Amino acid sequence: MAENGDAELIRTIFSGFDSLSDGVAIWRPDATLLFANRAFRRSFDFDLPADTPYADFVERVVASHEWRLPGSPEGWAAAKIDRFGEVCDETYATADGRVVRSVMAPTDDGGASLTLSDVTAGERREAELRAARDKAEATDEAKSRFLRAANHDLRQPLAALKIMLFNCRAETDAETRDELLHGMDVTTSVMEDLLGALLQIGQLDAGRIKPRVSTFQLSHLFERMDIQLRHQAKEKGLRFRIVGTRATITSDRLLLERILNNLVANAIRYTDLGGVVIGCRRRGDMLRIDVVDTGRGVAPDDQARIFDEFYRAADDRRLEKSGLGLGLSIVSRLASLLHHRVELSSKPKVGSRFSVYVPLGNVWHSQVVETEVNEAVAGEFVGAPILFVEDDDVLRSSMGQLLDRWGVDQRSAASADEAMRFLEAGFRPRLILADYSIRTTTGIDVIESVRRVIGAEIPACIITADAEPKVLERVRSAGVPLLVKPVSPPRLRVMMHHLLFEQSRG
């Protein structure tokens, strides 16, 4: 009766093991299987009858290929069999992607227990934590390197500026003094470019730049690039050509334009002879936009790092003093934000081709096409009184000339005070076009001031190159439409027609 009671107790104990989530197997002192619970048996694709020798179990594990074993399978099996009953704690990856912890421990009677635990979730969390830690350390190192480089590149022009200021105070020769002033002007421009690029990098790091993806015709972007960049190439005596296209693409128009402008500016900077060509080729459902130059090229050793902040190849550092080493970094970051692939193909002393892959779009989904308008039929604007406020002298002059050609009765003001003086002289505009940033104020403030003086909600439009979220929100909350620079004449005409004629009807 006592023996039957003991057997019943053992069965009760063993049945309790079946409720465990971990696999448990117990081996006798002679290395034969006494018991394996349900979870242990389900861990393998083969049967484990009672009395199975431990050596047979090990060989079946090897033959099943369910565990990824270190070293040779034969060597692993021999070591396991030889060390039966010894304390051992190991982790294995399985064929189905799990991670299993195997723990062997000796029993009091000379046998051994083997426990299997699924530690996949814990291992993944640990791997994620390690990856996050490594990424944080790499980010900290990159930021430290970034700040060291920024400090260096800012101190150099600052030191030169101090010397030129000191020399300028004591200089009596007018020609020499003019040269020093010109040098200071160039030096401050370099510092301004650097600070602007640093601000853009900071905005990208802070996640403040959000893509606004739309479908549009690439030709309109190419036209703006041609206006902005052709004179830079001409000043260096380089040929500059943009190959026309009818392609429709899907991207963020403004951010893609920044990418391509940076690539072209970089190509012009590092090309001494020859020229720069911009074109595109279809590649499946993508369009590859190429910026090709006949410049110095990039050595193979430099190509992997050419998109890092402040990185410049050794020859470029020696030959080019004004390059900041930030343009290509901004290209890389913006392309990543838009999920556009960027490629470089280059040979030293031959030239380079930077390529950006963008998705092709459906022309029927594109934004309204800006058809060219014959200025001879621009009579709808003849005599229309329009106030234009812009503090950039070149842009104010060119816009004034365009409005004059359209027969507009325009007044171009460089500041809010000048705009008020036009009103004091009796000018009453039917439309206000204003830049957003106007020295000590904003275009929104100027519009509100003009409306207050005249006592009417005069139609108005903000024209700006500042796509900051805060700026866009301020303009939107003021209920004023916005055009982003550079603005093509056809798009300006459409907006002016809407504000002068269509809006009043509504």
Secondary structure as GFF3:
##gff-version 3
##sequence-region A 1 506
A	DSSP	alpha_helix	2	17	.	.	.	ID=ss1
A	DSSP	beta_strand	23	27	.	.	.	ID=ss2
A	DSSP	beta_strand	33	36	.	.	.	ID=ss3
A	DSSP	alpha_helix	38	42	.	.	.	ID=ss4
A	DSSP	alpha_helix	54	64	.	.	.	ID=ss5
A	DSSP	alpha_helix	73	82	.	.	.	ID=ss6
A	DSSP	beta_strand	88	93	.	.	.	ID=ss7
A	DSSP	beta_strand	99	106	.	.	.	ID=ss8
A	DSSP	beta_strand	112	118	.	.	.	ID=ss9
A	DSSP	alpha_helix	120	170	.	.	.	ID=ss10
A	DSSP	alpha_helix	174	205	.	.	.	ID=ss11
A	DSSP	beta_strand	214	217	.	.	.	ID=ss12
A	DSSP	alpha_helix	218	235	.	.	.	ID=ss13
A	DSSP	beta_strand	239	242	.	.	.	ID=ss14
A	DSSP	beta_strand	248	251	.	.	.	ID=ss15
A	DSSP	alpha_helix	253	269	.	.	.	ID=ss16
A	DSSP	beta_strand	275	283	.	.	.	ID=ss17
A	DSSP	beta_strand	286	293	.	.	.	ID=ss18
A	DSSP	alpha_helix	300	303	.	.	.	ID=ss19
A	DSSP	alpha_helix	314	319	.	.	.	ID=ss20
A	DSSP	alpha_helix	327	338	.	.	.	ID=ss21
A	DSSP	beta_strand	341	347	.	.	.	ID=ss22
A	DSSP	beta_strand	351	359	.	.	.	ID=ss23
A	DSSP	three_ten_helix	363	365	.	.	.	ID=ss24
A	DSSP	three_ten_helix	375	377	.	.	.	ID=ss25
A	DSSP	three_ten_helix	379	381	.	.	.	ID=ss26
A	DSSP	beta_strand	385	389	.	.	.	ID=ss27
A	DSSP	alpha_helix	393	405	.	.	.	ID=ss28
A	DSSP	beta_strand	409	413	.	.	.	ID=ss29
A	DSSP	alpha_helix	416	424	.	.	.	ID=ss30
A	DSSP	beta_strand	431	435	.	.	.	ID=ss31
A	DSSP	beta_strand	437	438	.	.	.	ID=ss32
A	DSSP	beta_strand	441	442	.	.	.	ID=ss33
A	DSSP	alpha_helix	443	454	.	.	.	ID=ss34
A	DSSP	beta_strand	460	464	.	.	.	ID=ss35
A	DSSP	alpha_helix	469	477	.	.	.	ID=ss36
A	DSSP	beta_strand	482	484	.	.	.	ID=ss37
A	DSSP	alpha_helix	489	497	.	.	.	ID=ss38
A	DSSP	pi_helix	498	502	.	.	.	ID=ss39
A	DSSP	alpha_helix	503	505	.	.	.	ID=ss40
###
